[in-house]
Amino acid sequence: MKKRILALATSLCLFLLLGSTLCFADSLDAINVTTNKAVVNPGEILEVSIDFGADLGAYTVDFAYDNNLFEYVSTDGGTPNDNGTRVRVVYYDSSGGTNTKRNIKIQFRAKEGIVTSNPTDISITAEGMANGDASVNYDDIGVPITKSVTVEPKYVDYTLDLTYTGDIIEGEEKEMKLSTKSSMGKNYAHVRLIAEAITPDGGTVKLLGKDHQSLEHDLIQSGWGEPEGYAIGGVNVNQVLNYTATFSKAGNYSITIKLIDRDQSDAVIAEKKFDFTVNQKQNQTSPVQPGDTNLGNNQNNVVEPEKTEETPINQTNQTEEMSFSEKSEENKIVPSELPKTGYDGYKIISIILITLLVLYFGLSISLRKQNKKK
């Protein structure tokens, strides 16, 4: 009985010893997974590479991915099977160890039409790994190895523009528009606008705008937006704010406007400097009235009206009124002697007397003739 037990124990030990010399399990401690980029834009290729750290004659590797962001393209690591969310790559070296693989690559393409930032992972698991002659089996990778990437559009930098029309006059309000633009703006959750001004000595400038509650804010003094900021980003961003600018005196000014990220310690997203030339206000001069003698720098302090052949259109009525007034004054002047036109007074009296005498003598002769006939 004892001999049988001893023989059985010896056989078991020999079997275990022989088995351990033929095949044993090991771990791939040096396995390394890399990607060709951390940020992938729509249409770009993400390449995932695995370095096993040893030559393998067999393996089955699964790559899990988000099919809302990626589509499978190709692999050089074996026979692929894509079920839409996971690509399984199977490899077996049928030559017995002459065609082992140490590295494999797989490619995914980021889908078009993505307009936001999307962090995601590529998860990798593996099983059935062995060396070229299958004398060494390796432990399965049950806990996924993950590589984090971000799929986002190719962002276009934000631009700032401050526009207005006409000249800027000291002390007068000037309407301005401040626009923040980007055809594909990166998404920020909390941004603000701030401004800094450089003025001539003694000059001040205000850039006033009203929010949705009709509260007025000076961009230069307090910035624009809630203290925690506001969201911005997406396709065709075009934020336009209306401002009223007032420059206190003539001279050269500059205003630097910045778009800042509150979540990144007020890091500057966009910045631009605007230069302004402010003109002096023109003095309003009243028209010269007849008889005015104090006319400024003229040495004689008297300016005679300039004679011109044409009268400006806006002075026609005034000229006509002045001519009419002059005629009225002329009618009031009494002449010192009578005009020499017409008949003199004595000639008229002589004619009347002669006429009466003729009538008298004519009548007398007529009466005498009548008396003689009787």
Rosetta blueprint (number, residue, H / E / L):
1 M L
2 K H
3 K H
4 R H
5 I H
6 L H
7 A H
8 L H
9 A H
10 T H
11 S H
12 L H
13 C H
14 L H
15 F H
16 L H
17 L H
18 L H
19 G H
20 S H
21 T H
22 L H
23 C L
24 F E
25 A E
26 D E
27 S L
28 L L
29 D L
30 A L
31 I L
32 N E
33 V E
34 T E
35 T E
36 N L
37 K L
38 A L
39 V E
40 V E
41 N L
42 P L
43 G L
44 E L
45 I E
46 L E
47 E E
48 V E
49 S E
50 I E
51 D E
52 F E
53 G E
54 A E
55 D E
56 L E
57 G L
58 A E
59 Y E
60 T E
61 V E
62 D E
63 F E
64 A E
65 Y L
66 D L
67 N L
68 N L
69 L L
70 F E
71 E E
72 Y E
73 V E
74 S E
75 T E
76 D L
77 G L
78 G L
79 T E
80 P E
81 N E
82 D E
83 N L
84 G L
85 T L
86 R E
87 V E
88 R E
89 V E
90 V E
91 Y E
92 Y E
93 D L
94 S L
95 S L
96 G L
97 G L
98 T L
99 N L
100 T L
101 K E
102 R E
103 N E
104 I E
105 K E
106 I E
107 Q E
108 F E
109 R E
110 A E
111 K L
112 E L
113 G L
114 I L
115 V L
116 T L
117 S L
118 N E
119 P E
120 T E
121 D E
122 I E
123 S E
124 I E
125 T E
126 A E
127 E E
128 G E
129 M E
130 A E
131 N L
132 G L
133 D L
134 A L
135 S L
136 V E
137 N E
138 Y E
139 D L
140 D L
141 I E
142 G E
143 V E
144 P E
145 I E
146 T E
147 K E
148 S E
149 V E
150 T E
151 V E
152 E L
153 P L
154 K L
155 Y L
156 V L
157 D L
158 Y L
159 T E
160 L E
161 D E
162 L E
163 T E
164 Y L
165 T L
166 G L
167 D L
168 I E
169 I E
170 E L
171 G L
172 E L
173 E E
174 K E
175 E E
176 M E
177 K E
178 L E
179 S E
180 T E
181 K E
182 S E
183 S E
184 M E
185 G E
186 K E
187 N E
188 Y E
189 A E
190 H E
191 V E
192 R E
193 L E
194 I E
195 A E
196 E E
197 A E
198 I E
199 T L
200 P L
201 D L
202 G L
203 G L
204 T L
205 V E
206 K E
207 L E
208 L E
209 G E
210 K E
211 D L
212 H L
213 Q L
214 S L
215 L L
216 E E
217 H E
218 D E
219 L H
220 I H
221 Q H
222 S H
223 G L
224 W E
225 G L
226 E L
227 P L
228 E L
229 G L
230 Y E
231 A E
232 I E
233 G E
234 G E
235 V E
236 N E
237 V E
238 N E
239 Q E
240 V E
241 L E
242 N E
243 Y E
244 T E
245 A E
246 T E
247 F E
248 S L
249 K L
250 A L
251 G E
252 N E
253 Y E
254 S E
255 I E
256 T E
257 I E
258 K E
259 L E
260 I E
261 D E
262 R H
263 D H
264 Q H
265 S L
266 D L
267 A E
268 V E
269 I E
270 A E
271 E E
272 K E
273 K E
274 F E
275 D E
276 F E
277 T E
278 V E
279 N E
280 Q L
281 K L
282 Q L
283 N L
284 Q L
285 T L
286 S L
287 P L
288 V L
289 Q L
290 P L
291 G L
292 D L
293 T L
294 N L
295 L L
296 G L
297 N L
298 N L
299 Q L
300 N L
301 N L
302 V L
303 V L
304 E L
305 P L
306 E L
307 K L
308 T L
309 E L
310 E L
311 T L
312 P L
313 I H
314 N H
315 Q H
316 T H
317 N H
318 Q H
319 T H
320 E H
321 E H
322 M H
323 S H
324 F H
325 S H
326 E H
327 K H
328 S H
329 E H
330 E H
331 N H
332 K L
333 I L
334 V L
335 P L
336 S L
337 E L
338 L L
339 P L
340 K L
341 T L
342 G L
343 Y L
344 D L
345 G H
346 Y H
347 K H
348 I H
349 I H
350 S H
351 I H
352 I H
353 L H
354 I H
355 T H
356 L H
357 L H
358 V H
359 L H
360 Y H
361 F H
362 G H
363 L H
364 S H
365 I H
366 S H
367 L H
368 R H
369 K H
370 Q H
371 N H
372 K H
373 K H
374 K L
